[in-house]
């Protein structure tokens, strides 16, 4: 029987850190089923799902928690959402303003949309007279919701917002 859990790790980005986490996992006969790693301003953040033989689960968790220089948390895996949903990828471009991400995520929550990935950037564009906001979102939209309507609602959050469906 296998144990499943999620690990979040944050720390200074140094060569070999991710390899050390993978080595520890492998040493207990575990494997990473999926992972995401982000490097931002010399720091890294990683989340990975681990499968390990049940008998090795606690030993692996203890070893991971003792890695120096990494803030690490372990989370139980919850059962997947049972409702039917469809994947939707969006790219949003807009004039930047305070609260924009908050408004977008509030709208998505109101429609029962799960955010699998949200990556955003703000870029100074002097020719445009300010900052431009761009975001890529991977979403899971319940089958009961109309994706065209959700896109239209996002676009209505402010003038000159462009939302494109990515493929």
Secondary structure, DSSP 8 states (H G I E B T S, - for coil): -EEEEEEEEEEE--TTHHHHHHHHHHHTT-EEEEEEEEEETTEEEEEEEEEEEGGGHHHHHHHHHT-TTEEEEEEE------S-EEEEEEEEEEE--TTHHHHHHHHHHHTT-EEEEEEEEEEEEGGGTEEEEEEEEEEEEETTS-HHHHHHHHHTTSTT-EEEEE-
